[in-house]
Amino acid sequence: MPRFKLLYHATAISFMLSACGENADVDPQPVGPGIETVADDAAPGKERLRSAIAPFFEDPVLAETRALVVMQGGRIVAERYASGYGPETRLISWSMAKSVTATLVGLMVADGLLVLDDPAPVPEWSSPGDPRAKITLRQLLHMASGLDHTEMAEGEKEIYDADTTRLLFLDGRENVARYAEKRNLEAQPGGKFEYSTATTHILVDIMTRTLTDSQDPVVRKNAMLDYARGRLFEPLGMNSAVPEFDRSGTMLGGSMIHATARDWAKFGEFLRNNGSVRSAQIMPTSWARFMKASSATDAAYGGQLWLNKRRPAGSDQVLFPGKAPSDVFAALGHLGQFVIVSPQHRLTIVRLGKTQDDQLDPINDQLAKLIAIFPGY
């Protein structure tokens, strides 16, 4: 490999390591004993629930779990944290942020600011005859835009050539939306599932430009942040939520929102309750149903949510179809971030940590076992 290519590779990896490192994705916490609380009246029984949680922290195969919160029937029945972490520790979302972005899109649709099946209002695609002008919000939300986005290294493409790496850490990082929106079509819009962090950042840019005509990064950032806080974070009580932004003022809504495990559980409960909080309907139930319904191109993917269903032949399976109800859904993130919701069990489970993506099967299995000890309703 040529020396310049080695250097480029090392640079890309150093960016990613700094983003995934021990100090990049958490608030500093004093090192001490881990925290564990299990309700005496938990439905499965206190000791049975404690035993189902223990492997996440004590079995090396499931390492490294940093936080686990279990909510059943709207209250926390168990939570446990690794040493150095606690209820006030903000942890990074990675791709769980995509589900937050889809929720915000739904709120804008409810507010009359966007229309689900209209062509996506992207100036980059507005030239006469541009085939990208036919891409709809629905197709973007379903990861079926047809745009030529490559999420990770595959085939002969190296990690530093993958769009997610370039978007977040290399030549696209100054303006993630511009990078994502300039890509050409590789498939007919609506015809092919292509999981893509770049696609979610296009959705954020659409929302931001809907809120403000300004190109000033500070104005753009404040417009999106004010909307996210006022319409979602504050009504849900997600007071710890802190999104990151690029230098153009675009929220990194595909990858980087920080919040405590308890606040991630509040988000899961919000979706479990079809967009309501304490009997107040914050988001239309129709949008919650849309997010949790299978898309046309992948039964296991809804509106920026993963569903506990079989994926098409040739696709890697996600979650645990056959081991838990098919109506289980989840916000999932890189390195083992989970907000798992089982409506039949009135259950929301948050697991946050740092586990390589090719080593998540044991965690998936233990999450299925944890769901199974709760009674259905």
C-alpha positions in Angstrom: 0.0 0.0 0.0 1.4 3.4 -0.9 2.7 5.5 2.0 0.1 8.3 1.4 -2.7 5.8 1.5 -1.3 4.3 4.8 -1.2 7.8 6.3 -4.8 8.5 5.1 -5.9 5.3 6.6 -4.2 6.1 9.9 -5.8 9.5 10.0 -9.3 8.1 9.4 -8.8 5.5 12.1 -7.5 8.1 14.6 -10.6 10.2 14.0 -12.8 7.2 14.6 -10.9 6.1 17.7 -11.1 9.5 19.2 -14.8 9.6 18.7 -15.3 6.1 20.1 -12.8 6.5 22.9 -13.3 6.3 26.6 -13.5 10.0 27.1 -15.3 11.1 24.0 -18.7 9.7 24.5 -19.3 10.1 28.3 -19.1 12.7 30.9 -16.2 12.1 33.4 -17.4 10.2 36.4 -15.6 9.2 39.6 -14.4 5.6 39.6 -16.2 3.6 42.3 -18.6 0.6 42.8 -21.2 0.1 40.2 -24.8 1.1 41.0 -27.6 -1.5 41.0 -31.3 -1.1 41.9 -34.1 -3.7 41.5 -37.6 -3.1 42.6 -38.9 -5.4 45.3 -42.2 -5.8 43.5 -40.9 -6.3 39.9 -43.3 -8.5 38.0 -40.8 -11.3 37.3 -39.6 -11.3 40.9 -36.6 -9.3 42.3 -34.0 -12.1 42.2 -35.1 -13.4 38.8 -34.8 -9.9 37.3 -31.5 -9.3 39.0 -30.2 -12.6 37.6 -31.3 -11.7 34.0 -29.5 -8.4 34.3 -26.3 -9.7 35.8 -24.8 -11.3 32.6 -24.7 -7.9 30.8 -22.1 -6.8 33.4 -20.6 -10.0 34.6 -20.3 -12.3 31.5 -17.2 -11.3 29.5 -19.0 -12.4 26.3 -21.5 -9.6 26.8 -18.9 -6.9 27.6 -18.9 -3.9 27.8 -22.2 -2.8 29.2 -22.1 0.6 30.8 -25.7 1.2 31.7 -28.9 -0.8 31.7 -32.4 0.5 32.5 -35.6 -1.5 32.6 -39.0 0.3 32.6 -42.2 -1.7 32.9 -45.6 -0.2 33.0 -44.1 3.3 32.9 -41.7 3.0 35.9 -38.1 2.0 36.4 -38.1 -1.5 37.9 -34.3 -2.1 37.5 -31.2 -0.2 36.6 -27.5 -1.0 36.8 -24.4 0.8 35.9 -20.8 -0.2 35.5 -18.1 1.3 37.7 -17.5 4.9 36.8 -21.0 5.4 35.3 -24.3 6.4 36.8 -27.8 7.9 36.3 -26.3 11.3 35.5 -23.8 10.0 32.9 -24.6 11.1 29.3 -23.8 8.4 26.8 -23.7 8.7 23.0 -26.5 7.5 20.9 -24.7 6.7 17.7 -27.5 5.6 15.3 -30.2 5.7 18.0 -30.2 9.4 17.0 -31.9 8.4 13.7 -35.1 7.5 15.6 -35.0 10.9 17.3 -34.7 12.6 13.9 -37.6 10.6 12.5 -39.7 11.7 15.5 -38.8 15.3 14.9 -39.8 14.9 11.2 -43.1 13.6 12.4 -43.7 16.6 14.6 -43.0 18.9 11.7 -45.5 17.0 9.6 -48.0 17.3 12.4 -47.2 21.1 12.5 -47.9 21.4 8.8 -44.3 22.2 8.0 -43.6 19.1 5.9 -45.5 16.6 3.9 -44.6 12.9 4.0 -45.2 12.0 0.4 -44.2 15.2 -1.2 -40.8 15.5 -3.0 -38.2 16.3 -0.5 -37.4 20.0 -0.6 -33.7 19.9 -1.3 -32.3 22.8 -3.4 -29.4 20.6 -4.7 -32.0 18.4 -6.5 -34.1 21.2 -8.0 -32.5 21.6 -11.4 -34.8 20.7 -14.3 -34.7 17.0 -15.1 -32.8 16.0 -12.0 -34.1 12.5 -11.1 -33.4 13.1 -7.4 -36.2 15.6 -7.3 -38.6 12.7 -7.1 -37.3 11.5 -3.8 -39.9 11.8 -1.0 -39.6 12.2 2.7 -41.1 8.7 3.1 -38.3 7.2 1.0 -35.7 9.0 3.0 -37.2 7.8 6.2 -37.3 4.3 4.9 -33.7 4.4 3.7 -34.9 3.9 0.2 -33.9 7.1 -1.5 -31.8 5.4 -4.2 -28.9 7.7 -3.5 -25.4 6.2 -3.9 -24.4 6.0 -0.2 -22.1 3.4 1.2 -22.4 3.1 5.0 -19.3 1.1 5.8 -16.4 -0.6 4.1 -17.5 -3.3 1.7 -15.9 -5.1 -1.2 -12.8 -3.2 -2.3 -13.9 0.0 -0.6 -11.7 0.8 2.4 -13.1 2.2 5.7 -11.8 5.7 4.9 -13.7 5.7 1.6 -17.1 4.7 3.2 -19.5 7.6 3.3 -20.1 7.5 7.1 -16.4 7.9 7.8 -16.0 10.7 5.3 -19.2 12.3 6.4 -18.4 12.4 10.1 -14.6 12.5 10.3 -13.0 13.4 7.0 -13.9 15.6 4.0 -17.6 15.8 4.6 -17.5 16.8 8.3 -17.7 20.6 7.7 -21.1 20.3 6.0 -22.6 16.8 6.3 -25.8 17.7 4.4 -24.0 19.1 1.4 -21.8 15.9 1.2 -24.9 13.6 1.5 -27.1 15.6 -0.9 -24.5 15.8 -3.7 -24.5 12.0 -4.3 -26.1 10.7 -7.4 -28.8 8.0 -7.7 -27.8 4.4 -8.0 -31.3 3.0 -7.9 -34.9 4.1 -8.5 -36.2 6.1 -5.5 -38.3 3.7 -3.3 -36.9 0.6 -5.0 -33.9 -0.4 -2.8 -33.1 -0.5 0.9 -29.8 1.1 1.7 -29.0 1.9 5.3 -27.4 5.2 5.3 -26.4 7.7 8.0 -26.0 10.3 5.2 -29.7 9.9 4.5 -30.7 10.9 8.0 -28.5 14.0 7.8 -30.4 15.0 4.7 -33.6 14.8 6.8 -32.1 17.1 9.4 -31.0 19.6 6.8 -34.6 19.6 5.4 -35.9 20.3 8.8 -33.4 23.1 9.5 -34.1 24.9 6.2 -37.8 24.6 6.9 -37.2 26.4 10.2 -34.9 29.2 8.9 -33.7 30.6 5.6 -30.5 31.7 7.2 -27.1 30.1 6.2 -25.5 31.4 9.4 -24.4 28.3 11.3 -25.3 29.7 14.6 -28.8 30.6 13.4 -29.3 27.2 11.9 -28.1 25.5 15.0 -30.3 27.5 17.3 -33.4 27.0 15.1 -33.0 23.2 15.1 -32.0 23.0 18.8 -34.9 25.2 19.9 -37.4 23.1 18.0 -35.9 19.8 19.3 -36.0 21.0 22.8 -39.4 22.7 22.7 -41.3 20.0 20.8 -39.6 16.8 22.0 -36.9 16.9 24.7 -38.6 19.2 27.2 -42.1 17.6 26.9 -40.5 14.2 27.4 -38.4 15.4 30.3 -35.2 14.4 28.4 -33.3 17.3 30.0 -29.9 15.7 29.6 -30.2 15.4 25.8 -27.4 17.2 24.0 -27.1 16.9 20.2 -23.9 17.7 18.3 -23.7 19.9 15.2 -21.3 20.3 12.3 -19.8 23.7 11.4 -22.6 24.5 9.0 -25.1 24.3 11.9 -26.6 21.0 10.9 -27.5 18.7 13.8 -25.7 15.3 13.6 -29.1 13.6 13.9 -27.9 10.4 12.3 -25.2 9.7 14.9 -24.5 12.0 17.8 -27.0 12.8 20.5 -25.9 12.4 24.1 -28.3 11.6 27.0 -28.5 9.6 30.1 -29.8 6.0 30.1 -32.9 7.2 32.0 -33.7 9.8 29.3 -33.2 7.2 26.5 -35.7 5.1 28.4 -38.1 8.1 28.4 -37.8 8.2 24.6 -38.6 4.5 24.3 -41.6 4.9 26.5 -42.8 7.8 24.4 -42.8 5.6 21.3 -44.4 2.7 23.3 -47.2 5.0 24.2 -47.6 6.1 20.6 -46.4 9.6 21.0 -48.0 10.5 24.3 -46.5 11.6 27.6 -48.6 11.7 30.8 -51.8 11.5 28.7 -50.8 14.4 26.6 -50.6 13.5 22.9 -47.3 15.2 21.8 -47.1 13.4 18.4 -49.9 12.0 16.3 -50.5 8.3 16.8 -50.5 7.9 13.1 -46.9 8.9 13.0 -45.9 6.5 15.7 -47.7 3.8 13.7 -45.8 4.8 10.6 -42.4 4.6 12.4 -43.3 1.1 13.6 -44.6 -0.3 10.3 -42.5 -2.3 7.9 -41.2 -0.4 4.9 -41.8 -1.8 1.4 -38.1 -2.7 0.9 -37.2 -4.3 4.2 -39.8 -5.8 6.7 -37.3 -5.3 9.6 -37.1 -1.5 9.0 -39.7 1.1 9.6 -39.4 4.9 9.8 -35.9 5.0 11.2 -36.7 2.2 13.6 -35.7 -1.4 13.6 -38.4 -4.0 13.9 -38.2 -7.6 15.2 -39.0 -9.2 11.9 -37.1 -11.3 9.3 -35.1 -9.4 6.8 -34.9 -10.2 3.1 -32.7 -13.1 2.0 -29.1 -12.1 1.9 -29.4 -9.4 4.6 -27.9 -9.7 8.1 -30.6 -10.3 10.7 -31.2 -7.6 13.3 -32.7 -8.0 16.8 -34.1 -11.5 17.6 -37.0 -12.5 15.3 -38.6 -15.7 16.7 -37.3 -15.2 20.2 -39.5 -12.3 21.1 -42.8 -10.9 19.8 -42.8 -9.5 16.2 -44.1 -6.1 17.5 -40.9 -5.4 19.4 -39.1 -2.4 17.9 -35.8 -0.7 18.7 -33.6 2.3 18.2 -30.2 0.9 17.6 -26.7 2.4 17.6 -23.1 1.5 16.7 -21.1 -0.4 19.4 -24.2 -1.9 21.1 -26.6 1.0 21.9 -30.2 -0.2 22.4 -33.5 1.2 23.2 -35.7 -1.9 23.0 -39.5 -1.7 23.3 -41.9 -4.6 23.7 -45.5 -3.3 23.7 -47.0 -6.6 24.7 -44.9 -6.5 27.9 -45.3 -2.8 28.5 -41.6 -2.8 28.5 -38.7 -0.5 27.6 -35.1 -1.7 28.0 -32.0 0.5 27.5 -28.6 -1.0 27.1 -25.7 1.3 26.5 -22.0 0.3 26.2 -19.1 -0.4 23.9 -19.2 -3.7 22.1 -18.0 -4.4 18.6 -20.8 -4.7 16.1 -19.8 -8.2 15.1 -20.0 -9.4 18.7 -23.5 -8.4 19.5 -25.3 -11.7 19.1 -24.9 -12.7 22.8 -26.3 -9.3 23.8 -29.3 -9.8 21.5 -29.9 -13.2 23.0 -29.8 -11.9 26.6 -32.1 -9.1 25.7 -34.6 -11.6 24.3 -34.3 -13.6 27.5 -34.8 -10.5 29.6 -38.0 -9.7 27.7 -39.2 -13.3 28.1 -39.3 -13.2 32.0 -41.9 -10.4 32.0 -45.6 -11.3 31.7 -47.5 -10.3 28.6 -50.6 -8.1 28.7 
